Amino acid sequence: MKKILAASFLGFVLFFTTRPAIANDFKSLPELIPFSFYFMLTVLLAFIFMLLRHQQKLKQMQNVLSVEREKYLQTLLSIGDGVLVVDRHQRVEMLNPAAEKITGWPQEEALGRHYREIFKLSHELADRQVSDPIQQVFATDKIQQLENHAVLISRDGKRYNLEDSAAPIKNEKGETIGVVLVFRDVTEKKEQRKKIEFLSYHDPLTGLYNRYFFEEELRRLDVPRNLPIAIIMGDVDGLKLANDIFGHAFGDLLLQRVARTIKEVCRADDIIARWGGDEFVILLPRTNITAARSIARRIQERLSREEVQTIKGSISIGCGVKTESSENIILALERAEDEMYEQKTLVRSSTHTGLLSWITEALHAKFPVEMAHAQRVSEMCLQWGKALKLDDAELKLLKEVAYYHDIGKIVLDESILLKAGVLKEEEYKEVRQHPVVGFRILNFFDDTMALAQIVLAHHERWDGLGYPKGLKGKEIPKLARMIALVESCDMMIHDMPFRRALSKREAAAIIKKNANTQFDPELTENFLTFLQAYNFPP
């Protein structure tokens, strides 16, 4: 616009200054002077008007640019990623709140400092170096990405795994006048990725390798230089019992103890895996059968010293070995498995007997009053059974089941079983579970399966208001009805944590009162007659 106005004015001046002077021009000159003045004035006013319009548009553009600039600035300040702006002298121009949080530097303290004071990078491995993306931008004038293993060390010493990108800031001439760095904390994301990678090859409960990884390693290590290759397979004894008695949390603890023991015995290069629920497998390159059996024995010996609650550590183990390149490694695995099951079968009876003894001893050690109670009830039942003229097999069964009738109390806490006051509702619920636990324990062993149903029913009542099944009348096994009478009598005539002992006469009166409700009326009458003649042990 300025050029148009100037050109008009110049044309007007040239028109009068460059034309040949003629008489008529000079004659009309006085008339042209006012015209020229008004024309110049009009051009000048038009120029001023156009200039004002231009300035107004320029101001409007500046306002728009200011709004846009403020909008983008607020965007940078509010985004979740950290933003760091560096000038051409590599000094900090801006930090947004996210960057302040990660670096530990407030913007007012960071401004004007060299960016390396604020943005301290290192490699996650101490002996490695990481490239600086800001320096790379200044060197290449191109966008740069941060390496995967970069770690930012904040002002307070915290370490953050980062993902970021750095880009050049250019002026209108295309010159790099600074760098903008956008970065985010991916520490949690990286840890989660590590967990996923770990779980893809490891058993989450024991931390050992899983079956998939073991099978991969079996193929990888099956090469001539690793011969002989030995395989040990083990099956944990008593895991089902631990789960049934104490719950799966204790069963898990038993598995963890087994895994720890195996790791302590084996060498660092041995591949140890959890093969299944209660099975473990070990791959031992360059190991003959003699060495493998020695390792197996050490595992069993070490594990025998471990105990979870009352369950002693025990494992059945088998070994197999590949000695020739032409042999299939799976055959060695199968031999180890067959030997393991053979050993488990051979030691099953002795192992189970040992487990039952351990549980019983643990109960009596935990509650000494229970040992004396079990012995007295067993003896009284035996004598009463003889008075009833039960046959030898039934007498033997009655004596045993009377001894083990409260074995399920092993799961109870001392604060409940020895409580002197009235039990709370939740405490009473726990007590009511002991026949069920006793059933599970005795049903686990071949020699005591016949006792299990009787123990389960020894707190049932003749009127059907007992537990755990609410059986009524003769639905309750006869031996369970007998134990209910003898147990109640013994607890009444001996001191208990919750009550002083009653006399023999007082106990008999209470039992007679509860005939036909709690107790079998016919057996009650017979028992009271027996009670008068029976000489109670102290």
Residue pairs with C-beta under 8 A, 6 or more apart in sequence:
1 50
1 51
1 54
2 47
2 50
2 51
5 43
5 46
5 47
5 50
8 43
9 40
9 43
12 36
12 39
12 40
12 43
16 32
16 36
19 25
76 83
76 94
76 96
77 83
77 96
77 97
78 96
78 97
79 96
79 98
80 98
80 184
81 98
81 182
81 183
81 184
82 95
82 96
82 98
82 99
82 101
82 102
82 103
82 164
82 181
82 182
82 183
82 184
82 185
83 94
83 95
83 96
83 98
83 99
83 180
83 181
83 182
84 92
84 94
84 95
84 99
84 103
84 115
84 118
84 119
84 180
84 181
84 183
85 92
85 93
85 94
85 95
85 169
85 178
85 179
85 180
85 181
86 92
86 93
86 115
86 134
86 178
86 179
86 180
86 181
87 93
87 177
87 178
88 176
88 177
88 178
90 114
90 115
90 116
90 134
90 138
91 112
91 113
91 114
91 115
92 110
92 111
92 112
92 113
92 114
92 115
92 118
93 111
93 178
94 107
94 111
95 103
95 105
95 106
95 107
95 110
95 111
95 118
98 184
99 183
100 106
100 107
100 110
102 152
102 154
102 160
102 183
102 185
103 110
103 118
103 119
103 152
103 154
103 155
104 154
104 155
104 156
104 158
105 118
105 155
110 117
110 118
115 134
116 132
119 134
119 152
119 181
120 152
120 153
120 154
121 130
121 132
121 150
121 151
121 152
121 153
121 162
122 130
122 150
122 151
122 153
123 129
123 130
123 147
123 149
123 150
123 151
124 149
124 150
124 151
124 161
125 149
128 149
130 146
130 147
130 149
130 150
130 151
131 147
133 144
133 145
133 146
133 164
133 165
133 166
133 181
134 166
134 179
134 181
136 142
136 144
136 166
137 143
137 144
137 166
137 167
137 168
137 176
137 179
138 168
138 176
138 179
141 168
141 176
142 168
143 165
143 166
143 167
143 168
144 165
144 166
144 167
145 164
145 165
146 162
146 163
146 164
146 165
146 166
146 183
150 161
150 162
150 164
151 159
151 160
151 161
151 162
152 159
152 160
152 162
152 183
153 159
154 160
159 187
160 185
160 187
161 185
161 186
161 187
161 189
161 190
162 183
162 184
162 185
162 186
163 183
163 184
163 186
164 181
164 182
164 183
164 184
165 181
165 182
165 183
166 179
166 180
166 181
166 182
167 179
167 180
167 182
168 176
168 178
168 179
169 176
169 177
169 178
169 179
169 180
170 176
170 177
171 177
200 212
201 209
201 210
201 212
201 213
202 208
202 209
202 210
202 213
203 209
203 210
203 273
203 274
205 252
205 255
205 256
205 274
206 255
206 256
206 258
206 259
206 274
207 259
208 259
208 262
208 263
208 272
208 273
208 274
208 280
209 217
209 271
209 272
209 273
209 274
210 273
210 274
211 273
211 274
211 275
211 276
213 273
214 271
214 273
214 275
214 281
214 283
217 271
217 283
218 283
218 329
218 333
221 229
221 271
221 283
221 285
222 229
222 322
222 329
224 325
226 285
226 286
227 286
227 322
227 323
227 324
227 325
228 286
228 287
228 288
228 289
228 321
228 322
228 323
229 283
229 284
229 285
229 286
229 287
229 321
229 322
229 329
229 332
230 283
230 284
230 287
230 288
230 289
230 291
230 292
230 319
230 320
230 321
230 322
230 332
231 281
231 282
231 283
231 284
231 292
231 319
231 320
231 321
231 322
231 329
231 332
231 333
231 335
231 336
232 281
232 282
232 284
232 292
232 295
232 296
232 299
232 317
232 318
232 319
232 336
233 275
233 279
233 280
233 281
233 282
233 317
233 318
233 319
233 320
233 333
233 336
233 337
233 339
233 340
234 258
234 262
234 279
234 280
234 281
234 282
234 296
234 299
234 315
234 316
234 317
234 318
234 340
235 278
235 279
235 315
235 316
235 317
235 340
235 341
235 344
236 254
236 255
236 258
236 278
236 279
236 280
236 314
236 315
237 314
237 315
237 316
237 344
237 347
237 351
237 355
238 254
238 311
238 312
238 314
238 351
238 355
239 251
239 254
239 255
239 277
239 278
240 251
240 278
240 444
241 311
241 355
241 440
241 441
241 444
242 250
242 251
242 254
242 308
242 309
242 311
243 250
243 251
244 437
244 440
244 441
244 444
245 309
245 311
245 359
245 410
245 411
245 437
245 440
245 441
246 309
246 311
246 411
250 308
250 309
250 311
253 308
254 308
254 311
254 313
255 274
255 278
257 303
257 306
257 308
257 313
258 280
258 303
258 306
258 313
258 315
259 272
259 274
259 280
261 299
261 302
261 303
261 306
261 313
262 272
262 280
262 282
262 299
263 272
264 302
265 295
265 298
265 299
265 302
266 272
266 282
266 284
266 295
267 284
269 285
270 282
270 283
270 284
270 285
271 282
271 283
272 280
272 281
272 282
273 280
273 281
273 282
273 283
274 280
275 281
280 315
281 333
281 336
282 295
284 291
284 292
284 295
287 295
287 321
288 321
288 323
289 319
289 321
292 319
292 321
293 319
296 317
296 319
299 315
299 317
300 314
300 315
300 317
303 313
303 314
303 315
304 312
304 313
304 314
305 313
306 312
306 313
307 313
309 362
309 410
310 358
310 359
310 361
310 362
310 363
310 410
311 355
311 358
311 359
312 354
312 355
312 358
314 351
314 354
314 355
316 340
316 341
316 343
316 344
316 347
317 339
317 340
317 343
318 335
318 336
318 337
318 338
318 339
318 340
318 341
318 342
318 343
319 335
319 336
319 339
320 331
320 332
320 333
320 334
320 335
320 336
320 337
320 339
321 332
321 335
322 328
322 329
322 331
322 332
348 446
349 446
349 447
352 444
352 445
352 446
352 447
353 445
353 447
355 444
355 445
356 441
356 445
356 448
359 407
359 410
359 441
360 404
360 407
362 410
363 370
363 371
363 406
363 407
363 409
363 410
364 370
364 371
364 374
366 410
366 414
367 409
367 414
367 417
367 418
369 496
369 497
370 406
370 409
372 494
373 406
373 487
373 490
373 491
373 494
374 402
374 403
374 404
374 405
374 406
375 403
376 490
376 494
376 536
376 537
377 402
377 403
377 405
377 483
377 486
377 487
377 490
378 399
378 400
378 402
378 403
379 399
379 537
380 402
380 486
380 489
380 490
380 534
380 536
381 398
381 399
381 402
381 482
381 483
381 486
382 395
382 398
382 399
382 402
383 530
383 534
384 482
384 486
384 527
384 530
384 534
385 394
385 395
385 398
385 399
385 482
386 395
387 530
388 526
390 398
394 479
397 450
397 451
397 454
397 479
398 479
398 482
398 483
400 448
400 451
401 451
401 454
401 455
401 479
401 483
402 483
402 486
404 438
404 442
404 448
404 451
404 455
405 438
405 454
405 455
405 458
405 483
405 487
406 434
406 438
406 487
407 437
407 438
407 441
407 442
407 455
408 433
408 434
408 435
408 436
408 437
408 438
408 439
408 440
408 441
408 455
409 417
409 434
409 437
409 438
410 437
410 441
411 430
411 433
411 434
411 437
412 430
412 431
412 434
413 430
416 423
416 427
416 430
416 431
417 431
417 497
418 497
419 427
419 497
419 498
420 497
420 498
421 498
423 431
432 459
432 467
432 468
433 468
435 455
435 456
435 457
435 458
435 459
435 467
435 468
436 456
436 468
438 452
438 455
438 456
439 452
439 453
439 455
439 456
440 452
441 448
442 448
442 449
442 451
442 452
442 455
443 449
443 452
453 477
454 477
454 479
454 480
454 483
455 480
456 468
456 469
456 480
457 469
457 471
457 476
457 477
457 480
458 480
458 483
458 484
458 487
459 466
459 467
459 468
459 484
460 466
460 467
460 469
460 470
460 471
460 472
460 475
460 476
460 480
460 484
461 472
461 517
461 518
461 519
462 472
462 473
462 476
462 481
462 516
462 517
462 518
462 519
462 520
462 521
463 472
463 516
463 517
463 518
464 470
464 471
464 472
464 473
465 517
466 476
466 518
473 520
476 520
478 523
481 519
481 520
481 523
482 523
482 527
484 518
484 519
485 511
485 519
485 520
485 523
485 524
485 527
486 527
488 511
488 518
488 519
489 507
489 511
489 527
489 531
492 501
492 502
492 506
492 507
492 510
493 501
493 502
493 503
493 504
493 507
493 536
494 501
495 501
502 510
504 531
504 536
508 528
508 531
508 532
511 519
511 524
511 527
511 528
512 524
512 528
514 524
515 521
515 524
515 525
516 524
